[in-house]
C-alpha cells in the first residue's frame, strides 16, 4: 500500500512538470510567431512574407523552448 502511494505521488509530480513544459513550448511558439510577423512588417513585407517570417520564428523559438524544457526537466 505504501509503495502504491509513493508511485502515485511521483506520477502526479511528473504530470505537473509535463504541463509546465507544454506551457513553455506553447508560449515560445506564440512569442516567436508574433515577433516574426512584426519583424516582417518592419522590413516592409507583404502578408505572405509576414506569414513566412512568423512560421520561421515560431519554429526557431519552439526549438529553443524545447531545449529549455529538457534542461529544466533534467534539473528537477
PDB file of N, H, CA, C and O in Angstrom:
ATOM      1  N   UNK A   1       0.826  -1.195   0.000  1.00  0.00           N
ATOM      2  CA  UNK A   1       0.000   0.000   0.000  1.00  0.00           C
ATOM      3  C   UNK A   1       0.867   1.254   0.000  1.00  0.00           C
ATOM      4  O   UNK A   1       0.560   2.216  -0.705  1.00  0.00           O
ATOM      5  N   UNK A   2       1.926   1.256   0.768  1.00  0.00           N
ATOM      6  H   UNK A   2       2.175   0.475   1.341  1.00  0.00           H
ATOM      7  CA  UNK A   2       2.801   2.423   0.836  1.00  0.00           C
ATOM      8  C   UNK A   2       3.502   2.648  -0.503  1.00  0.00           C
ATOM      9  O   UNK A   2       3.632   3.786  -0.952  1.00  0.00           O
ATOM     10  N   UNK A   3       3.947   1.580  -1.132  1.00  0.00           N
ATOM     11  H   UNK A   3       3.841   0.655  -0.767  1.00  0.00           H
ATOM     12  CA  UNK A   3       4.631   1.701  -2.419  1.00  0.00           C
ATOM     13  C   UNK A   3       3.715   2.299  -3.470  1.00  0.00           C
ATOM     14  O   UNK A   3       4.159   3.103  -4.290  1.00  0.00           O
ATOM     15  N   UNK A   4       2.450   1.922  -3.461  1.00  0.00           N
ATOM     16  H   UNK A   4       2.089   1.269  -2.795  1.00  0.00           H
ATOM     17  CA  UNK A   4       1.500   2.491  -4.419  1.00  0.00           C
ATOM     18  C   UNK A   4       1.348   3.995  -4.217  1.00  0.00           C
ATOM     19  O   UNK A   4       1.279   4.750  -5.187  1.00  0.00           O
ATOM     20  N   UNK A   5       1.296   4.425  -2.977  1.00  0.00           N
ATOM     21  H   UNK A   5       1.352   3.811  -2.189  1.00  0.00           H
ATOM     22  CA  UNK A   5       1.148   5.841  -2.680  1.00  0.00           C
ATOM     23  C   UNK A   5       2.353   6.623  -3.194  1.00  0.00           C
ATOM     24  O   UNK A   5       2.191   7.701  -3.767  1.00  0.00           O
ATOM     25  N   UNK A   6       3.536   6.101  -2.999  1.00  0.00           N
ATOM     26  H   UNK A   6       3.667   5.225  -2.533  1.00  0.00           H
ATOM     27  CA  UNK A   6       4.734   6.784  -3.475  1.00  0.00           C
ATOM     28  C   UNK A   6       4.748   6.887  -4.985  1.00  0.00           C
ATOM     29  O   UNK A   6       5.114   7.925  -5.537  1.00  0.00           O
ATOM     30  N   UNK A   7       4.355   5.830  -5.651  1.00  0.00           N
ATOM     31  H   UNK A   7       4.057   4.987  -5.202  1.00  0.00           H
ATOM     32  CA  UNK A   7       4.320   5.847  -7.111  1.00  0.00           C
ATOM     33  C   UNK A   7       3.304   6.867  -7.601  1.00  0.00           C
ATOM     34  O   UNK A   7       3.585   7.614  -8.538  1.00  0.00           O
ATOM     35  N   UNK A   8       2.141   6.910  -6.990  1.00  0.00           N
ATOM     36  H   UNK A   8       1.913   6.302  -6.229  1.00  0.00           H
ATOM     37  CA  UNK A   8       1.118   7.843  -7.447  1.00  0.00           C
ATOM     38  C   UNK A   8       1.540   9.291  -7.198  1.00  0.00           C
ATOM     39  O   UNK A   8       1.237  10.162  -8.013  1.00  0.00           O
ATOM     40  N   UNK A   9       2.224   9.564  -6.101  1.00  0.00           N
ATOM     41  H   UNK A   9       2.470   8.856  -5.439  1.00  0.00           H
ATOM     42  CA  UNK A   9       2.722  10.919  -5.847  1.00  0.00           C
ATOM     43  C   UNK A   9       3.760  11.280  -6.895  1.00  0.00           C
ATOM     44  O   UNK A   9       3.769  12.402  -7.402  1.00  0.00           O
ATOM     45  N   UNK A  10       4.630  10.340  -7.221  1.00  0.00           N
ATOM     46  H   UNK A  10       4.622   9.429  -6.809  1.00  0.00           H
ATOM     47  CA  UNK A  10       5.638  10.567  -8.251  1.00  0.00           C
ATOM     48  C   UNK A  10       4.980  10.869  -9.593  1.00  0.00           C
ATOM     49  O   UNK A  10       5.393  11.789 -10.299  1.00  0.00           O
ATOM     50  N   UNK A  11       3.963  10.097  -9.940  1.00  0.00           N
ATOM     51  H   UNK A  11       3.628   9.349  -9.366  1.00  0.00           H
ATOM     52  CA  UNK A  11       3.277  10.324 -11.218  1.00  0.00           C
ATOM     53  C   UNK A  11       2.570  11.674 -11.240  1.00  0.00           C
ATOM     54  O   UNK A  11       2.538  12.337 -12.276  1.00  0.00           O
ATOM     55  N   UNK A  12       2.011  12.084 -10.121  1.00  0.00           N
ATOM     56  H   UNK A  12       2.037  11.546  -9.279  1.00  0.00           H
ATOM     57  CA  UNK A  12       1.366  13.393 -10.056  1.00  0.00           C
ATOM     58  C   UNK A  12       2.379  14.517 -10.249  1.00  0.00           C
ATOM     59  O   UNK A  12       2.094  15.498 -10.937  1.00  0.00           O
ATOM     60  N   UNK A  13       3.551  14.381  -9.650  1.00  0.00           N
ATOM     61  H   UNK A  13       3.782  13.585  -9.091  1.00  0.00           H
ATOM     62  CA  UNK A  13       4.590  15.390  -9.833  1.00  0.00           C
ATOM     63  C   UNK A  13       5.059  15.431 -11.285  1.00  0.00           C
ATOM     64  O   UNK A  13       5.274  16.511 -11.834  1.00  0.00           O
ATOM     65  N   UNK A  14       5.217  14.276 -11.905  1.00  0.00           N
ATOM     66  H   UNK A  14       5.043  13.399 -11.460  1.00  0.00           H
ATOM     67  CA  UNK A  14       5.628  14.222 -13.307  1.00  0.00           C
ATOM     68  C   UNK A  14       4.582  14.880 -14.205  1.00  0.00           C
ATOM     69  O   UNK A  14       4.929  15.565 -15.168  1.00  0.00           O
ATOM     70  N   UNK A  15       3.310  14.675 -13.892  1.00  0.00           N
ATOM     71  H   UNK A  15       3.028  14.119 -13.110  1.00  0.00           H
ATOM     72  CA  UNK A  15       2.240  15.271 -14.684  1.00  0.00           C
ATOM     73  C   UNK A  15       2.283  16.793 -14.593  1.00  0.00           C
ATOM     74  O   UNK A  15       2.080  17.479 -15.595  1.00  0.00           O
ATOM     75  N   UNK A  16       2.546  17.330 -13.392  1.00  0.00           N
ATOM     76  H   UNK A  16       2.710  16.773 -12.578  1.00  0.00           H
ATOM     77  CA  UNK A  16       2.643  18.781 -13.228  1.00  0.00           C
ATOM     78  C   UNK A  16       3.819  19.333 -14.017  1.00  0.00           C
ATOM     79  O   UNK A  16       3.705  20.385 -14.647  1.00  0.00           O
ATOM     80  N   UNK A  17       4.947  18.635 -13.988  1.00  0.00           N
ATOM     81  H   UNK A  17       5.040  17.781 -13.476  1.00  0.00           H
ATOM     82  CA  UNK A  17       6.130  19.072 -14.733  1.00  0.00           C
ATOM     83  C   UNK A  17       5.838  19.053 -16.222  1.00  0.00           C
ATOM     84  O   UNK A  17       6.240  19.970 -16.938  1.00  0.00           O
ATOM     85  N   UNK A  18       5.146  18.026 -16.704  1.00  0.00           N
ATOM     86  H   UNK A  18       4.819  17.281 -16.122  1.00  0.00           H
ATOM     87  CA  UNK A  18       4.821  17.915 -18.117  1.00  0.00           C
ATOM     88  C   UNK A  18       3.920  19.060 -18.554  1.00  0.00           C
ATOM     89  O   UNK A  18       4.107  19.615 -19.637  1.00  0.00           O
ATOM     90  N   UNK A  19       2.953  19.419 -17.733  1.00  0.00           N
ATOM     91  H   UNK A  19       2.800  18.969 -16.853  1.00  0.00           H
ATOM     92  CA  UNK A  19       2.058  20.530 -18.077  1.00  0.00           C
ATOM     93  C   UNK A  19       2.836  21.839 -18.176  1.00  0.00           C
ATOM     94  O   UNK A  19       2.608  22.633 -19.088  1.00  0.00           O
ATOM     95  N   UNK A  20       3.757  22.064 -17.237  1.00  0.00           N
ATOM     96  H   UNK A  20       3.943  21.420 -16.495  1.00  0.00           H
ATOM     97  CA  UNK A  20       4.555  23.290 -17.286  1.00  0.00           C
ATOM     98  C   UNK A  20       5.440  23.302 -18.521  1.00  0.00           C
ATOM     99  O   UNK A  20       5.637  24.350 -19.137  1.00  0.00           O
ATOM    100  N   UNK A  21       5.971  22.151 -18.881  1.00  0.00           N
ATOM    101  H   UNK A  21       5.811  21.300 -18.381  1.00  0.00           H
ATOM    102  CA  UNK A  21       6.816  22.057 -20.068  1.00  0.00           C
ATOM    103  C   UNK A  21       6.012  22.380 -21.315  1.00  0.00           C
ATOM    104  O   UNK A  21       6.514  23.058 -22.212  1.00  0.00           O
ATOM    105  N   UNK A  22       4.794  21.918 -21.388  1.00  0.00           N
ATOM    106  H   UNK A  22       4.386  21.368 -20.660  1.00  0.00           H
ATOM    107  CA  UNK A  22       3.946  22.221 -22.536  1.00  0.00           C
ATOM    108  C   UNK A  22       3.650  23.713 -22.603  1.00  0.00           C
ATOM    109  O   UNK A  22       3.594  24.287 -23.690  1.00  0.00           O
ATOM    110  N   UNK A  23       3.462  24.337 -21.455  1.00  0.00           N
ATOM    111  H   UNK A  23       3.507  23.870 -20.572  1.00  0.00           H
ATOM    112  CA  UNK A  23       3.179  25.773 -21.445  1.00  0.00           C
ATOM    113  C   UNK A  23       4.387  26.565 -21.931  1.00  0.00           C
ATOM    114  O   UNK A  23       4.230  27.562 -22.635  1.00  0.00           O
ATOM    115  N   UNK A  24       5.585  26.134 -21.564  1.00  0.00           N
ATOM    116  H   UNK A  24       5.713  25.324 -20.991  1.00  0.00           H
ATOM    117  CA  UNK A  24       6.794  26.819 -22.029  1.00  0.00           C
ATOM    118  C   UNK A  24       6.890  26.717 -23.542  1.00  0.00           C
ATOM    119  O   UNK A  24       7.195  27.703 -24.213  1.00  0.00           O
ATOM    120  N   UNK A  25       6.636  25.543 -24.078  1.00  0.00           N
ATOM    121  H   UNK A  25       6.388  24.742 -23.533  1.00  0.00           H
ATOM    122  CA  UNK A  25       6.743  25.329 -25.514  1.00  0.00           C
ATOM    123  C   UNK A  25       5.689  26.130 -26.277  1.00  0.00           C
ATOM    124  O   UNK A  25       6.001  26.756 -27.290  1.00  0.00           O
ATOM    125  N   UNK A  26       4.461  26.115 -25.805  1.00  0.00           N
ATOM    126  H   UNK A  26       4.208  25.606 -24.982  1.00  0.00           H
ATOM    127  CA  UNK A  26       3.390  26.864 -26.468  1.00  0.00           C
ATOM    128  C   UNK A  26       3.673  28.366 -26.409  1.00  0.00           C
ATOM    129  O   UNK A  26       3.479  29.070 -27.400  1.00  0.00           O
ATOM    130  N   UNK A  27       4.122  28.851 -25.273  1.00  0.00           N
ATOM    131  H   UNK A  27       4.280  28.279 -24.468  1.00  0.00           H
ATOM    132  CA  UNK A  27       4.445  30.272 -25.139  1.00  0.00           C
ATOM    133  C   UNK A  27       5.575  30.661 -26.091  1.00  0.00           C
ATOM    134  O   UNK A  27       5.533  31.731 -26.697  1.00  0.00           O
ATOM    135  N   UNK A  28       6.581  29.799 -26.224  1.00  0.00           N
ATOM    136  H   UNK A  28       6.614  28.929 -25.732  1.00  0.00           H
ATOM    137  CA  UNK A  28       7.698  30.091 -27.117  1.00  0.00           C
ATOM    138  C   UNK A  28       7.227  30.177 -28.568  1.00  0.00           C
ATOM    139  O   UNK A  28       7.673  31.052 -29.312  1.00  0.00           O
ATOM    140  N   UNK A  29       6.340  29.286 -28.972  1.00  0.00           N
ATOM    141  H   UNK A  29       5.978  28.576 -28.368  1.00  0.00           H
ATOM    142  CA  UNK A  29       5.831  29.300 -30.347  1.00  0.00           C
ATOM    143  C   UNK A  29       5.021  30.569 -30.612  1.00  0.00           C
ATOM    144  O   UNK A  29       5.183  31.205 -31.654  1.00  0.00           O
ATOM    145  N   UNK A  30       4.160  30.931 -29.684  1.00  0.00           N
ATOM    146  H   UNK A  30       4.028  30.415 -28.838  1.00  0.00           H
ATOM    147  CA  UNK A  30       3.317  32.121 -29.865  1.00  0.00           C
ATOM    148  C   UNK A  30       4.177  33.388 -29.901  1.00  0.00           C
ATOM    149  O   UNK A  30       3.968  34.252 -30.754  1.00  0.00           O
ATOM    150  N   UNK A  31       5.126  33.502 -28.998  1.00  0.00           N
ATOM    151  H   UNK A  31       5.295  32.801 -28.306  1.00  0.00           H
ATOM    152  CA  UNK A  31       6.006  34.676 -28.970  1.00  0.00           C
ATOM    153  C   UNK A  31       6.833  34.733 -30.249  1.00  0.00           C
ATOM    154  O   UNK A  31       7.000  35.805 -30.831  1.00  0.00           O
ATOM    155  N   UNK A  32       7.346  33.600 -30.685  1.00  0.00           N
ATOM    156  H   UNK A  32       7.211  32.730 -30.212  1.00  0.00           H
ATOM    157  CA  UNK A  32       8.132  33.560 -31.918  1.00  0.00           C
ATOM    158  C   UNK A  32       7.324  33.993 -33.131  1.00  0.00           C
ATOM    159  O   UNK A  32       7.809  34.755 -33.968  1.00  0.00           O
ATOM    160  N   UNK A  33       6.100  33.508 -33.224  1.00  0.00           N
ATOM    161  H   UNK A  33       5.707  32.889 -32.544  1.00  0.00           H
ATOM    162  CA  UNK A  33       5.243  33.885 -34.358  1.00  0.00           C
ATOM    163  C   UNK A  33       4.944  35.383 -34.338  1.00  0.00           C
ATOM    164  O   UNK A  33       4.964  36.042 -35.378  1.00  0.00           O
ATOM    165  N   UNK A  34       4.673  35.904 -33.166  1.00  0.00           N
ATOM    166  H   UNK A  34       4.657  35.369 -32.321  1.00  0.00           H
ATOM    167  CA  UNK A  34       4.394  37.339 -33.055  1.00  0.00           C
ATOM    168  C   UNK A  34       5.607  38.172 -33.467  1.00  0.00           C
ATOM    169  O   UNK A  34       5.480  39.134 -34.225  1.00  0.00           O
ATOM    170  N   UNK A  35       6.775  37.798 -32.963  1.00  0.00           N
ATOM    171  H   UNK A  35       6.877  37.017 -32.347  1.00  0.00           H
ATOM    172  CA  UNK A  35       7.984  38.555 -33.301  1.00  0.00           C
ATOM    173  C   UNK A  35       8.331  38.438 -34.786  1.00  0.00           C
ATOM    174  O   UNK A  35       8.796  39.405 -35.389  1.00  0.00           O
ATOM    175  N   UNK A  36       8.112  37.276 -35.372  1.00  0.00           N
ATOM    176  H   UNK A  36       7.734  36.491 -34.882  1.00  0.00           H
ATOM    177  CA  UNK A  36       8.362  37.098 -36.797  1.00  0.00           C
ATOM    178  C   UNK A  36       7.435  37.954 -37.650  1.00  0.00           C
ATOM    179  O   UNK A  36       7.869  38.586 -38.613  1.00  0.00           O
ATOM    180  N   UNK A  37       6.163  37.971 -37.290  1.00  0.00           N
ATOM    181  H   UNK A  37       5.810  37.459 -36.508  1.00  0.00           H
ATOM    182  CA  UNK A  37       5.181  38.786 -38.016  1.00  0.00           C
ATOM    183  C   UNK A  37       5.558  40.264 -37.931  1.00  0.00           C
ATOM    184  O   UNK A  37       5.510  40.993 -38.922  1.00  0.00           O
ATOM    185  N   UNK A  38       5.931  40.682 -36.731  1.00  0.00           N
ATOM    186  H   UNK A  38       5.971  40.089 -35.926  1.00  0.00           H
ATOM    187  CA  UNK A  38       6.305  42.079 -36.520  1.00  0.00           C
ATOM    188  C   UNK A  38       7.579  42.440 -37.284  1.00  0.00           C
ATOM    189  O   UNK A  38       7.671  43.522 -37.864  1.00  0.00           O
ATOM    190  N   UNK A  39       8.560  41.538 -37.284  1.00  0.00           N
ATOM    191  H   UNK A  39       8.485  40.659 -36.813  1.00  0.00           H
ATOM    192  CA  UNK A  39       9.823  41.789 -37.986  1.00  0.00           C
ATOM    193  C   UNK A  39       9.597  41.932 -39.490  1.00  0.00           C
ATOM    194  O   UNK A  39      10.179  42.813 -40.122  1.00  0.00           O
ATOM    195  N   UNK A  40       8.767  41.083 -40.059  1.00  0.00           N
ATOM    196  H   UNK A  40       8.294  40.367 -39.545  1.00  0.00           H
ATOM    197  CA  UNK A  40       8.479  41.178 -41.495  1.00  0.00           C
ATOM    198  C   UNK A  40       7.769  42.492 -41.811  1.00  0.00           C
ATOM    199  O   UNK A  40       7.995  43.089 -42.864  1.00  0.00           O
ATOM    200  N   UNK A  41       6.920  42.933 -40.907  1.00  0.00           N
ATOM    201  H   UNK A  41       6.736  42.448 -40.052  1.00  0.00           H
ATOM    202  CA  UNK A  41       6.258  44.220 -41.109  1.00  0.00           C
ATOM    203  C   UNK A  41       7.231  45.373 -41.059  1.00  0.00           C
ATOM    204  O   UNK A  41       7.057  46.357 -41.778  1.00  0.00           O
ATOM    205  N   UNK A  42       8.258  45.276 -40.223  1.00  0.00           N
ATOM    206  H   UNK A  42       8.399  44.477 -39.639  1.00  0.00           H
ATOM    207  CA  UNK A  42       9.254  46.340 -40.102  1.00  0.00           C
ATOM    208  C   UNK A  42      10.093  46.477 -41.364  1.00  0.00           C
ATOM    209  O   UNK A  42      10.501  47.582 -41.721  1.00  0.00           O
ATOM    210  N   UNK A  43      10.353  45.362 -42.043  1.00  0.00           N
ATOM    211  H   UNK A  43      10.021  44.464 -41.753  1.00  0.00           H
ATOM    212  CA  UNK A  43      11.172  45.424 -43.254  1.00  0.00           C
ATOM    213  C   UNK A  43      10.331  45.605 -44.509  1.00  0.00           C
ATOM    214  O   UNK A  43      10.854  45.562 -45.622  1.00  0.00           O
ATOM    215  N   UNK A  44       9.025  45.810 -44.333  1.00  0.00           N
ATOM    216  H   UNK A  44       8.600  45.845 -43.428  1.00  0.00           H
ATOM    217  CA  UNK A  44       8.157  46.144 -45.460  1.00  0.00           C
ATOM    218  C   UNK A  44       7.618  44.944 -46.219  1.00  0.00           C
ATOM    219  O   UNK A  44       7.352  45.052 -47.416  1.00  0.00           O
ATOM    220  N   UNK A  45       7.453  43.830 -45.577  1.00  0.00           N
ATOM    221  H   UNK A  45       7.669  43.742 -44.604  1.00  0.00           H
ATOM    222  CA  UNK A  45       6.959  42.631 -46.242  1.00  0.00           C
ATOM    223  C   UNK A  45       5.451  42.628 -46.391  1.00  0.00           C
ATOM    224  O   UNK A  45       4.730  43.273 -45.630  1.00  0.00           O
ATOM    225  N   UNK A  46       4.982  41.878 -47.404  1.00  0.00           N
ATOM    226  H   UNK A  46       5.567  41.354 -48.023  1.00  0.00           H
ATOM    227  CA  UNK A  46       3.537  41.737 -47.579  1.00  0.00           C
ATOM    228  C   UNK A  46       3.022  40.615 -46.668  1.00  0.00           C
ATOM    229  O   UNK A  46       3.763  40.104 -45.829  1.00  0.00           O
ATOM    230  N   UNK A  47       1.770  40.242 -46.835  1.00  0.00           N
ATOM    231  H   UNK A  47       1.168  40.656 -47.517  1.00  0.00           H
ATOM    232  CA  UNK A  47       1.167  39.259 -45.937  1.00  0.00           C
ATOM    233  C   UNK A  47       1.860  37.903 -46.026  1.00  0.00           C
ATOM    234  O   UNK A  47       2.041  37.236 -45.007  1.00  0.00           O
ATOM    235  N   UNK A  48       2.246  37.491 -47.220  1.00  0.00           N
ATOM    236  H   UNK A  48       2.099  38.033 -48.048  1.00  0.00           H
ATOM    237  CA  UNK A  48       2.939  36.206 -47.368  1.00  0.00           C
ATOM    238  C   UNK A  48       4.303  36.236 -46.684  1.00  0.00           C
ATOM    239  O   UNK A  48       4.705  35.262 -46.047  1.00  0.00           O
ATOM    240  N   UNK A  49       5.002  37.342 -46.817  1.00  0.00           N
ATOM    241  H   UNK A  49       4.675  38.132 -47.335  1.00  0.00           H
ATOM    242  CA  UNK A  49       6.291  37.478 -46.141  1.00  0.00           C
ATOM    243  C   UNK A  49       6.106  37.408 -44.621  1.00  0.00           C
ATOM    244  O   UNK A  49       6.887  36.768 -43.916  1.00  0.00           O
ATOM    245  N   UNK A  50       5.074  38.068 -44.139  1.00  0.00           N
ATOM    246  H   UNK A  50       4.439  38.587 -44.711  1.00  0.00           H
ATOM    247  CA  UNK A  50       4.807  38.064 -42.698  1.00  0.00           C
ATOM    248  C   UNK A  50       4.503  36.655 -42.207  1.00  0.00           C
ATOM    249  O   UNK A  50       4.967  36.249 -41.142  1.00  0.00           O
ATOM    250  N   UNK A  51       3.717  35.909 -42.991  1.00  0.00           N
ATOM    251  H   UNK A  51       3.340  36.239 -43.856  1.00  0.00           H
ATOM    252  CA  UNK A  51       3.397  34.532 -42.607  1.00  0.00           C
ATOM    253  C   UNK A  51       4.658  33.665 -42.605  1.00  0.00           C
ATOM    254  O   UNK A  51       4.847  32.844 -41.707  1.00  0.00           O
ATOM    255  N   UNK A  52       5.513  33.846 -43.603  1.00  0.00           N
ATOM    256  H   UNK A  52       5.360  34.512 -44.333  1.00  0.00           H
ATOM    257  CA  UNK A  52       6.741  33.060 -43.672  1.00  0.00           C
ATOM    258  C   UNK A  52       7.656  33.376 -42.488  1.00  0.00           C
ATOM    259  O   UNK A  52       8.203  32.467 -41.863  1.00  0.00           O
ATOM    260  N   UNK A  53       7.818  34.641 -42.188  1.00  0.00           N
ATOM    261  H   UNK A  53       7.374  35.379 -42.696  1.00  0.00           H
ATOM    262  CA  UNK A  53       8.637  35.037 -41.044  1.00  0.00           C
ATOM    263  C   UNK A  53       8.034  34.496 -39.746  1.00  0.00           C
ATOM    264  O   UNK A  53       8.756  34.018 -38.871  1.00  0.00           O
ATOM    265  N   UNK A  54       6.717  34.576 -39.629  1.00  0.00           N
ATOM    266  H   UNK A  54       6.130  34.964 -40.340  1.00  0.00           H
ATOM    267  CA  UNK A  54       6.060  34.094 -38.408  1.00  0.00           C
ATOM    268  C   UNK A  54       6.302  32.601 -38.213  1.00  0.00           C
ATOM    269  O   UNK A  54       6.577  32.159 -37.098  1.00  0.00           O
ATOM    270  N   UNK A  55       6.201  31.825 -39.287  1.00  0.00           N
ATOM    271  H   UNK A  55       5.977  32.185 -40.193  1.00  0.00           H
ATOM    272  CA  UNK A  55       6.423  30.384 -39.181  1.00  0.00           C
ATOM    273  C   UNK A  55       7.881  30.079 -38.854  1.00  0.00           C
ATOM    274  O   UNK A  55       8.167  29.233 -38.007  1.00  0.00           O
ATOM    275  N   UNK A  56       8.797  30.764 -39.522  1.00  0.00           N
ATOM    276  H   UNK A  56       8.565  31.451 -40.210  1.00  0.00           H
ATOM    277  CA  UNK A  56      10.223  30.525 -39.275  1.00  0.00           C
ATOM    278  C   UNK A  56      10.607  30.888 -37.840  1.00  0.00           C
ATOM    279  O   UNK A  56      11.321  30.136 -37.177  1.00  0.00           O
ATOM    280  N   UNK A  57      10.143  32.015 -37.371  1.00  0.00           N
ATOM    281  H   UNK A  57       9.562  32.626 -37.909  1.00  0.00           H
ATOM    282  CA  UNK A  57      10.444  32.426 -35.999  1.00  0.00           C
ATOM    283  C   UNK A  57       9.784  31.482 -34.995  1.00  0.00           C
ATOM    284  O   UNK A  57      10.378  31.147 -33.970  1.00  0.00           O
ATOM    285  N   UNK A  58       8.555  31.052 -35.291  1.00  0.00           N
ATOM    286  H   UNK A  58       8.072  31.323 -36.124  1.00  0.00           H
ATOM    287  CA  UNK A  58       7.864  30.130 -34.385  1.00  0.00           C
ATOM    288  C   UNK A  58       8.629  28.817 -34.276  1.00  0.00           C
ATOM    289  O   UNK A  58       8.759  28.271 -33.180  1.00  0.00           O
ATOM    290  N   UNK A  59       9.138  28.300 -35.393  1.00  0.00           N
ATOM    291  H   UNK A  59       9.033  28.743 -36.283  1.00  0.00           H
ATOM    292  CA  UNK A  59       9.917  27.064 -35.348  1.00  0.00           C
ATOM    293  C   UNK A  59      11.215  27.245 -34.571  1.00  0.00           C
ATOM    294  O   UNK A  59      11.599  26.385 -33.778  1.00  0.00           O
ATOM    295  N   UNK A  60      11.883  28.363 -34.802  1.00  0.00           N
ATOM    296  H   UNK A  60      11.570  29.062 -35.446  1.00  0.00           H
ATOM    297  CA  UNK A  60      13.136  28.623 -34.091  1.00  0.00           C
ATOM    298  C   UNK A  60      12.898  28.748 -32.588  1.00  0.00           C
ATOM    299  O   UNK A  60      13.653  28.195 -31.789  1.00  0.00           O
ATOM    300  N   UNK A  61      11.870  29.459 -32.214  1.00  0.00           N
ATOM    301  H   UNK A  61      11.256  29.908 -32.863  1.00  0.00           H
ATOM    302  CA  UNK A  61      11.556  29.616 -30.794  1.00  0.00           C
ATOM    303  C   UNK A  61      11.078  28.301 -30.192  1.00  0.00           C
ATOM    304  O   UNK A  61      11.314  28.042 -29.012  1.00  0.00           O
ATOM    305  N   UNK A  62      10.410  27.468 -30.985  1.00  0.00           N
ATOM    306  H   UNK A  62      10.218  27.679 -31.943  1.00  0.00           H
ATOM    307  CA  UNK A  62       9.970  26.165 -30.489  1.00  0.00           C
ATOM    308  C   UNK A  62      11.171  25.287 -30.158  1.00  0.00           C
ATOM    309  O   UNK A  62      11.161  24.573 -29.155  1.00  0.00           O
ATOM    310  N   UNK A  63      12.199  25.335 -30.989  1.00  0.00           N
ATOM    311  H   UNK A  63      12.207  25.915 -31.804  1.00  0.00           H
ATOM    312  CA  UNK A  63      13.407  24.547 -30.723  1.00  0.00           C
ATOM    313  C   UNK A  63      14.083  25.039 -29.446  1.00  0.00           C
ATOM    314  O   UNK A  63      14.497  24.237 -28.609  1.00  0.00           O
ATOM    315  N   UNK A  64      14.193  26.344 -29.303  1.00  0.00           N
ATOM    316  H   UNK A  64      13.857  26.995 -29.983  1.00  0.00           H
ATOM    317  CA  UNK A  64      14.792  26.906 -28.089  1.00  0.00           C
ATOM    318  C   UNK A  64      13.944  26.557 -26.865  1.00  0.00           C
ATOM    319  O   UNK A  64      14.485  26.209 -25.816  1.00  0.00           O
ATOM    320  N   UNK A  65      12.626  26.648 -26.994  1.00  0.00           N
ATOM    321  H   UNK A  65      12.186  26.930 -27.846  1.00  0.00           H
ATOM    322  CA  UNK A  65      11.732  26.293 -25.897  1.00  0.00           C
ATOM    323  C   UNK A  65      11.824  24.825 -25.532  1.00  0.00           C
ATOM    324  O   UNK A  65      11.749  24.466 -24.357  1.00  0.00           O
ATOM    325  N   UNK A  66      11.987  23.972 -26.538  1.00  0.00           N
ATOM    326  H   UNK A  66      12.049  24.263 -27.493  1.00  0.00           H
ATOM    327  CA  UNK A  66      12.133  22.550 -26.283  1.00  0.00           C
ATOM    328  C   UNK A  66      13.430  22.257 -25.533  1.00  0.00           C
ATOM    329  O   UNK A  66      13.449  21.454 -24.600  1.00  0.00           O
ATOM    330  N   UNK A  67      14.500  22.906 -25.942  1.00  0.00           N
ATOM    331  H   UNK A  67      14.485  23.558 -26.699  1.00  0.00           H
ATOM    332  CA  UNK A  67      15.771  22.738 -25.237  1.00  0.00           C
ATOM    333  C   UNK A  67      15.668  23.234 -23.792  1.00  0.00           C
ATOM    334  O   UNK A  67      16.179  22.597 -22.872  1.00  0.00           O
ATOM    335  N   UNK A  68      15.012  24.358 -23.607  1.00  0.00           N
ATOM    336  H   UNK A  68      14.596  24.875 -24.355  1.00  0.00           H
ATOM    337  CA  UNK A  68      14.825  24.881 -22.247  1.00  0.00           C
ATOM    338  C   UNK A  68      13.998  23.921 -21.407  1.00  0.00           C
ATOM    339  O   UNK A  68      14.284  23.712 -20.229  1.00  0.00           O
ATOM    340  N   UNK A  69      12.974  23.340 -22.016  1.00  0.00           N
ATOM    341  H   UNK A  69      12.742  23.511 -22.973  1.00  0.00           H
ATOM    342  CA  UNK A  69      12.142  22.379 -21.310  1.00  0.00           C
ATOM    343  C   UNK A  69      12.931  21.158 -20.881  1.00  0.00           C
ATOM    344  O   UNK A  69      12.778  20.683 -19.756  1.00  0.00           O
ATOM    345  N   UNK A  70      13.778  20.645 -21.769  1.00  0.00           N
ATOM    346  H   UNK A  70      13.902  21.031 -22.683  1.00  0.00           H
ATOM    347  CA  UNK A  70      14.583  19.474 -21.446  1.00  0.00           C
ATOM    348  C   UNK A  70      15.565  19.800 -20.324  1.00  0.00           C
ATOM    349  O   UNK A  70      15.748  19.001 -19.406  1.00  0.00           O
ATOM    350  N   UNK A  71      16.192  20.964 -20.395  1.00  0.00           N
ATOM    351  H   UNK A  71      16.043  21.613 -21.141  1.00  0.00           H
ATOM    352  CA  UNK A  71      17.142  21.362 -19.353  1.00  0.00           C
ATOM    353  C   UNK A  71      16.438  21.503 -18.007  1.00  0.00           C
ATOM    354  O   UNK A  71      16.946  21.031 -16.990  1.00  0.00           O
ATOM    355  N   UNK A  72      15.286  22.142 -17.994  1.00  0.00           N
ATOM    356  H   UNK A  72      14.873  22.525 -18.820  1.00  0.00           H
ATOM    357  CA  UNK A  72      14.533  22.311 -16.755  1.00  0.00           C
ATOM    358  C   UNK A  72      14.067  20.962 -16.219  1.00  0.00           C
ATOM    359  O   UNK A  72      14.112  20.722 -15.012  1.00  0.00           O
ATOM    360  N   UNK A  73      13.627  20.094 -17.101  1.00  0.00           N
ATOM    361  H   UNK A  73      13.591  20.290 -18.081  1.00  0.00           H
ATOM    362  CA  UNK A  73      13.170  18.776 -16.676  1.00  0.00           C
ATOM    363  C   UNK A  73      14.303  17.951 -16.087  1.00  0.00           C
ATOM    364  O   UNK A  73      14.092  17.209 -15.128  1.00  0.00           O
ATOM    365  N   UNK A  74      15.489  18.067 -16.639  1.00  0.00           N
ATOM    366  H   UNK A  74      15.661  18.669 -17.418  1.00  0.00           H
ATOM    367  CA  UNK A  74      16.639  17.318 -16.128  1.00  0.00           C
ATOM    368  C   UNK A  74      17.132  17.863 -14.777  1.00  0.00           C
ATOM    369  O   UNK A  74      17.691  17.122 -13.969  1.00  0.00           O
ATOM    370  N   UNK A  75      16.924  19.141 -14.548  1.00  0.00           N
ATOM    371  H   UNK A  75      16.470  19.743 -15.205  1.00  0.00           H
ATOM    372  CA  UNK A  75      17.376  19.744 -13.290  1.00  0.00           C
ATOM    373  C   UNK A  75      16.457  19.380 -12.130  1.00  0.00           C
ATOM    374  O   UNK A  75      16.894  19.320 -10.981  1.00  0.00           O
ATOM    375  N   UNK A  76      15.193  19.138 -12.429  1.00  0.00           N
ATOM    376  H   UNK A  76      14.838  19.187 -13.363  1.00  0.00           H
ATOM    377  CA  UNK A  76      14.221  18.849 -11.365  1.00  0.00           C
ATOM    378  C   UNK A  76      14.250  17.384 -11.016  1.00  0.00           C
ATOM    379  O   UNK A  76      13.503  16.943 -10.143  1.00  0.00           O
TER     380      UNK A  76
END
